[in-house]
Amino acid sequence: MEEQKVYVIGAGLAGGEAAWTLASRGIRVVICEMRPSKLTPAHKTGLSAELVCSNSLRSDDNTNSAIGLLHQEMRQCSSLIMEAADSCRVPAGGALAVDRERFAAYVDAKLHSHPLIEFEYGEITGLPALEHPTIIATGPLTSPALIAAILAEIGDQSLNFFDAIAPVVYKDSIDMSVCWYQSRYDKGDKFDYINCPLSKEQYYAFVDALLSAEKVEFHDFEKASYFDGCLPIEVMAERGVDTLLYGPMKPVGLTNPHTPQSKPYAVVQLRQDNREDTLRNIVGFQTKMKYGEQERVFRTIPGLEKAEFARLGCIHKNTFIKSPQVLDDYLRLKTKPHLSFAGQITGCEGYCESAAVGLLAGWFTACRLAGNSAALPPATTALGAVYAHLRDTTNADYQPMNVNFGSFAPLEDAVSPHGKRIHLKGTLRKQAYCHRAAEDIKPWLELFRR
């Protein structure tokens, strides 16, 4: 009898995590990857788990942050992606940011060195037949041919949104006689962020330049819808000239040591992008401006007048399916249950969320091959909240979403010794979610680790 194999299409974060979860349980895996022979609009290499946008995996605080809690739960599941992130971490205050090149190289080396994992390179243009269970983890940049094959099977259930990438500058081209090192509210090491100050006049001149700059135009048939968590900076500015003051250019929690008596009207922050700290990512400055316009506009920012760009921003179309309608409880395609889906193509949003769905898809598949029923992650946990979004059949307008406490099972109000209900708010409520999750995930982890 032929040895059972699982095929994983896509070597991104979700595919890598799914393959690792399966191989760690003694199951042979074949990873099918079209890169580097065919690159996507955003990828530059053929390495597994290449990060194409921010190098930040967001907050790593597991005491009052949903994403930080997800990090912790994945670490408890022996996540390859979290292992790589911890190994390739760079300073970023309370955020988990990584050296992108080292991160991808780490994941790629681990997958290639595992004795039960092999790679097959080349584009998959159709849905695989029944011979082997397959996990489709091709991400939001799935090739048009495979998307066409998926659509032919599920009907008109595919949606698109546009995603933008922020530019990266060489650190030594930043004018530190104007800029300064400081984390907002002095959280983390002061060297985690470089700050560029703008006066009121400079801020409004910058907004005018943003709004008048030449942008990348879409085809007539493409509706320019964006994921709210990754809006191009000029789209934010279009919503009101002061919008950026409450977003990526907010000046709060920062004091310019060059002019300590005068608070900046606005601030642009640059976060460390690689371990050597030779590159800095302009935080929140994802853009759809044309390349020449980016250099012109961003060099109007004080301290960046002579900035040299290692990477300019760009925009690309992301594709996802309506998972609640077309997938079953174990992330299998209802019409072809030998096919599972994982990662951003399912409508989760975020690097760690994508890896988490890959972990779950790998776990569900491993249980099925062992003849066991897979336990679903508790709805009170971060993993359960990510899963709950993919199964939310009540949401007719299904859209990508990051993990958040709104997707967790609701908290019950506490009761005082006098019998009065105590409704927790703010930080106390977030801490209660995290404390409950830390306890409720323990029985599930025992099952997962078997």
Secondary structure, DSSP 4 states (H G I P E B T S, - for coil): -PPPEEEEE--SHHHHHHHHHHHTTT-EEEEEE-TTTS--SS--SS-TT---S-SEEEE--TTT-HHHHHHHHHHHTT-HHHHHHHHTEE--TTEEEE-HHHHHHHHHHHHHH-TTEEEEES---S---TTS-EEE---TT--HHHHHHHHHHH-S-EEEEEEEE--EEEGGGS-TTT-EE--GGG-S-GGGEEEEEE-HHHHHHHHHHHHHS-BPPPPTT----B-GGG--HHHHHHT-TTGGGGTTT--TT---TTSTTS--SEEEEEEE-STTS-EEEETT--B-B-HHHHHHHHTTSTT-TT--EEE--EEEEEEEE-HHHHB-TTSEETTEEEEEE-GGGGTB-SHHHHHHHHHHHHHHHHHHHTT-PPPPPPTTSHHHHHHHHHT-TT-SS---B---GGGSPPPPPEE-TTS-EE---HHHHHHHHHHHHHHHHHHHHHHHT-
